[in-house]
Amino acid sequence: EALLAEAAGPGAAARPCQCPLRHGDCPLSRLLRHLLAARRSLDICLFAFSSPQLSRAVRLLHRRGVRVRVVTDAQYMGLRGSQIGILRQDGIQVRHDQEGGYMHHKFAIVDGRMLITGSLNWTTQAIQNNRENVLVTEDAEYVKPFLDEFERIWEEYNPINYTFFP
């Protein structure tokens, strides 16, 4: 909560936090710091996104003027607890798959230079209870293929290309 209040700007008060998550320096706070470092863009490609804390960070970046784009799985985004609808209500661009199978990627790219990837779905369950891994790198050799994949999927999932009546 303190990280999100600080990122919101001067005068923003931290909400009292009653959640069962660890406080202080922990994996969630480190992930939030990486995300909140975005200045120009944040591209997110996730299967599941239900963490309110991560959603608040993404919405805060959008309000700051950071271009945020989200690619997600169509089946998951409609489930109870999904943050995708809230992101859309805030004006964040969201695209999703249309074919069978899952859009199962789990990565984010900050400012086109930092890759955050691993097994972590952005869900409270995964953050609190699962054994997950997250890799953060700025090595262009690894960032570029993920950037290319995001752009490819972003165009593939353009609603202009959807087939509603085959």
Secondary structure, 3 states (H helix, E strand, C coil): CHHHHHHHCCCCCCCCCCCCCCCCCCHHHHHHHHHHCCCCEEEEEECCECCHHHHHHHHHHHHCCCEEEEEECHHHHCCCCCCHHHHHHCCCEEEECCCCCCCCCEEEEECCCEEEEECCCECHHHHHHCCCCEEEECCHHHHHHHHHHHHHHHHHCCHHHCCCCC
